[in-house]
Amino acid sequence: MIILFIASMMLGTVAGLFAGLFGIGGGLIMVPVLAMLFAMQGFAAENVMIMAVATSLATIILTAVASVIAHHRLGAVLWGKVLRLAPGIMVGSALGAVIADRISGEVLRYIFIVYLLYAALQLALQRKPSTGRKPSSRFLDHTAGLVIGGMSAIIGIGGGTLTVPYLVYFQIPIRNAVAVSSACGLPIAVAGAASYILLGWQSPLLPEWSLGYIYLPSFIGIVLTSVITAPIGAKLASSIPAQKLKRYFSLLLLVVAAKMIWF
């Protein structure tokens, strides 16, 4: 437990820095590293990926709160849009956790690999989301919320790489889209983490210090350091050529994806 706690603190340091620097959630880094750490510590093979996803999702709760407060103070959060997306997101996140619990750890690993490749390509090409012709309908927002929440819970992320392009496509300015996406990360994380706790409550072969599928020593270790380094990363982003760094980060994601293929 001590080794995992220390390793998780180191992971939180890096994940928080990257999250602040690149404006994307740390789940892309946390999930694969946690999966490797859990496997090295001899956790049951069928639980490794789902515990990594659940633990990553739980850490997003605190980072999402901090992010929402910052964006709200800047007046960037469109709360009407958040309230339209939130119900679908929460239902989708709960359903996503159920799906992740029903599929094998191997399938879950390959779903995450595909998403890593998608995120790496998005960062490498640095495409700006295309803009649509008219605002989205209430029905479309509810449907999009289901999809965003479901995918985010399955993969263990805050959903920014899905939410921002959707909002920008329907004529939401990028500044507001990022703020709304940050606010939507909170219901994703809360509903997903709560679902993973309930689903894993009676699960066999879980290690000590597990709360459902969430491994508490790693959760605490990541949170302790990521809340410190995320603001540092955000400050560095204004003084470092971020466009070039995003390409380097995309290469890192490709390396992580390759590592997970042969993991």
Long-range contacts (C-beta under 8 A, 24 or more apart in sequence): 1-208, 1-209, 1-217, 3-41, 4-37, 4-38, 4-41, 4-215, 4-217, 4-218, 4-221, 5-217, 5-218, 5-220, 5-221, 6-221, 7-37, 7-221, 8-34, 8-37, 8-217, 8-218, 8-219, 8-220, 8-221, 8-222, 9-221, 9-222, 9-224, 9-225, 10-225, 11-37, 11-218, 11-221, 11-222, 12-59, 12-221, 12-222, 12-223, 12-224, 12-225, 12-226, 12-229, 13-225, 13-226, 13-228, 13-229, 14-229, 15-222, 15-226, 16-63, 16-225, 16-226, 16-227, 16-228, 16-229, 16-230, 16-232, 16-233, 17-229, 17-230, 17-232, 17-233, 17-236, 18-233, 18-249, 19-63, 19-226, 19-230, 19-233, 20-229, 20-230, 20-231, 20-232, 20-233, 20-234, 20-235, 20-236, 20-237, 21-233, 21-234, 21-236, 21-237, 21-240, 21-242, 21-245, 22-123, 22-233, 22-237, 22-242, 22-245, 22-246, 22-249, 23-160, 23-178, 23-237, 24-119, 24-123, 24-160, 24-161, 25-60, 25-63, 25-157, 25-158, 25-159, 25-160, 25-161, 25-185, 26-56, 26-59, 26-60, 26-63, 26-222, 26-226, 26-230, 27-56, 27-57, 27-60, 27-155, 27-156, 27-157, 27-158, 28-116, 28-119, 28-157, 28-253, 28-256, 29-256, 30-55, 30-56, 30-59, 30-156, 30-222, 31-56, 31-112, 31-155, 31-156, 31-157, 32-112, 32-116, 32-256, 32-259, 32-260, 32-263, 34-215, 34-218, 35-109, 35-260, 35-263, 36-259, 36-263, 37-218, 38-215, 39-263, 41-207, 43-207, 44-205, 44-206, 45-105, 46-104, 46-105, 46-205, 47-105, 47-203, 47-205, 47-206, 47-213, 48-105, 49-105, 49-108, 49-109, 49-112, 50-100, 50-101, 50-105, 50-108, 50-196, 50-200, 50-213, 51-200, 51-206, 51-210, 51-213, 51-214, 51-215, 52-156, 53-100, 53-108, 53-112, 53-153, 53-154, 53-155, 53-156, 53-196, 53-213, 54-97, 54-156, 54-192, 54-193, 54-196, 54-197, 54-200, 54-212, 54-213, 54-214, 55-156, 55-213, 55-214, 55-215, 55-218, 55-219, 55-222, 56-156, 56-157, 57-152, 57-153, 57-156, 57-157, 57-188, 57-189, 57-192, 57-193, 57-196, 58-189, 58-193, 58-196, 58-214, 58-219, 59-219, 59-222, 59-223, 59-226, 60-157, 60-158, 60-185, 60-188, 60-189, 61-186, 61-189, 61-190, 61-193, 62-223, 62-227, 63-158, 63-185, 63-226, 63-227, 63-230, 64-158, 64-182, 64-183, 64-185, 64-186, 64-188, 64-189, 65-186, 66-227, 66-230, 67-182, 67-185, 68-182, 68-183, 68-185, 68-186, 71-178, 71-179, 71-182, 71-183, 72-179, 72-183, 74-179, 76-175, 76-176, 76-178, 76-179, 77-176, 77-179, 77-180, 77-182, 77-183, 78-172, 78-176, 78-179, 78-180, 79-183, 81-141, 81-167, 81-172, 81-180, 82-180, 82-183, 82-184, 84-138, 84-141, 84-142, 84-145, 85-141, 85-142, 85-144, 85-145, 85-148, 85-163, 85-180, 85-184, 86-145, 86-184, 86-187, 87-142, 87-145, 88-141, 88-142, 88-143, 88-144, 88-145, 88-146, 88-148, 88-149, 89-145, 89-146, 89-148, 89-149, 89-159, 89-184, 89-187, 89-188, 89-191, 90-145, 90-149, 90-187, 90-188, 90-190, 90-191, 91-145, 91-146, 91-149, 91-191, 92-145, 92-146, 92-147, 92-148, 92-149, 92-150, 92-151, 92-152, 92-153, 93-149, 93-150, 93-152, 93-153, 93-187, 93-188, 93-191, 93-192, 93-195, 94-149, 94-153, 94-191, 94-192, 94-194, 94-195, 95-146, 95-149, 95-150, 95-153, 96-149, 96-150, 96-151, 96-152, 96-153, 96-154, 96-192, 97-153, 97-154, 97-191, 97-192, 97-195, 97-196, 97-199, 98-195, 98-199, 99-150, 99-154, 100-153, 100-154, 100-196, 101-196, 101-199, 101-200, 101-213, 108-154, 109-260, 109-263, 111-154, 111-155, 112-155, 112-156, 112-260, 113-257, 113-260, 113-261, 115-151, 115-155, 115-157, 116-253, 116-254, 116-256, 116-257, 116-260, 117-253, 117-254, 117-257, 118-161, 119-161, 119-250, 119-253, 120-250, 120-251, 120-253, 120-254, 120-257, 121-250, 122-161, 122-250, 123-246, 123-247, 123-249, 123-250, 123-253, 124-246, 124-247, 124-250, 124-251, 126-243, 126-246, 126-247, 128-168, 128-174, 129-164, 129-165, 129-168, 129-169, 129-174, 129-177, 130-168, 130-169, 131-168, 131-169, 131-171, 132-169, 132-170, 132-171, 134-170, 134-171, 135-170, 135-171, 136-166, 136-170, 140-170, 145-184, 148-184, 148-188, 149-187, 149-188, 149-191, 149-192, 152-188, 152-192, 153-188, 153-191, 153-192, 153-195, 156-192, 158-182, 158-185, 158-188, 158-189, 159-184, 159-185, 159-188, 160-185
